[in-house]
Amino acid sequence: MPHPLPLPTARTLVLAFVLLAAPQPRAAEGKRWTQDRFAIGYWVGPQTAHDAEQRYREIAEANFTLVIGTPAITPDEQLRLCERFGLRAIIEPGQASPLPDGPACWGYQLVDEPNASQFPDLARRAAVIREQRPGRFGYVNLFPNYANTTQLGTPTYEEHVRRFVREVQPEVLSMDHYPSMRPERDGRDAYCDNLELFRRVSLEAGIPHWNYFYSMPFADRIDPTEAQIRWQIFTALAYGSRGILYFCYWTPGRGNGGTGEFPKGGALLTAEGRKTRHYDEARRINAELKHLGPTLMQLTSTGVRRLDTAKPETLSAITPGLRSLKPVAGDPPAAFIVGTFTHQDGRRAVLLVNHSHSFTAWPTVEFEAPDAAVQEISKTDGTVQPVVDDSPELKGLQLSFGAGDGRLFLLPPPR
């Protein structure tokens, strides 16, 4: 297991949200929120009330679908703007009573990164929300698997996650994990381990899982390239995530004469509100996610494997849906994260992700179906299209992958 990395303090603040004390009601059938679209959200929204309409237009133009938190403007104003621009919101209502509501409201923030000792109170507060606002939910985001036992309040991380699900009965399982991708230290295996646990627990509970990843430099995390952002996102999709959350959209205030946690800035927008290169990167990636989203929402994960063409032992029992995967002659070995799924209509799905965020990959792929029966979900418009050989002059089916990129394929039902 990689050496634990320091946790960003900006994500460990408990969000002040107080509900009126009430005995825990029994959640009535039909009152629980269910996810109806793929979530593309963020941490730290616009930190200014000036020109709020333009700021929310920018959020929508970057192809986000979900706004989390209520900085600078009131919850009612936020819900109005979200409805206008086709966004959904998880708001921070403070002590507002009754709870603000509207067509754009998905739910309410409860706490960020709780200790297990807080679970009973969170269960009560979540139940109150279901009773007061049927169809809404209380949102809780959990620690990553590199949190220590004092932070977790449990002997192990898995126990922490399972106790949360058992005691709080959440509508969504959410966490933040920021893998080191430095030249001298690669922490991505721990990220995959975290996603695998969430994949298994969410399937057992019958709820979706979401995760935060990082899109800005902070502490010892270097400023990610677009390929590194893509890797974090498409790897999460391979593990069945139904919500992708950027850390951060707006750069948290620097302050402290440059000695704060975020002296470099570098989120999608600076602390002063200027767009960085990450804004356009997110706009491009999020557009693809919006096209893939309707199909992703119809898939149930059946497994994830790492295939490395330099390690034949990883290919000996090939992933269901694939018969073989090998590099084109003359190309260097390549590694892939392969997520397999069942579509709700009975078809199979395979999501292939280039595990390298530094180099492209161009494998020869043989699916467990004739090439003519394999389809791909277009990241340009979301349509289902016949798979296209990216190098038809070579023998077999060649598929090209940019660094850190992924592609989603559909296969006929198994015979």
Secondary structure, 3 states (H helix, E strand, C coil): CCCCCCCCHHHCCCCCCCCCCCCCCCCCCCCCCCCCCCEEEEECCCCCCCCHHHHHHHHHHCCCCEEECCCCCCHHHHHHHHHHCCCEEEECCCCCCCCCCCCCEEEEEEEECCCHHHHHHHHHHHHHHHHHCCCCEEEEEECCCCCCHHHHCCCCHHHHHHHHHHHHCCCCEEEECCCCEECCEECHHHHHHHHHHHHHHHHHHCCCEEEEEECCCECCECCCCHHHHHHHHHHHHHCCCCEEEEECCECCCCCHHHCCCCCCCCCCECCCCCECHHHHHHHHHHHHHHHHHHHHCCEEEEEEEEEECCCHHHCCCCCCCEEEEEECCCCCCCEEEEEEEEECCCCEEEEEEECCCCCCECEEEEECCCHHHCEEECCCCCCEEECCCCCCCCCCEECCECCCCEEEEEECCCC
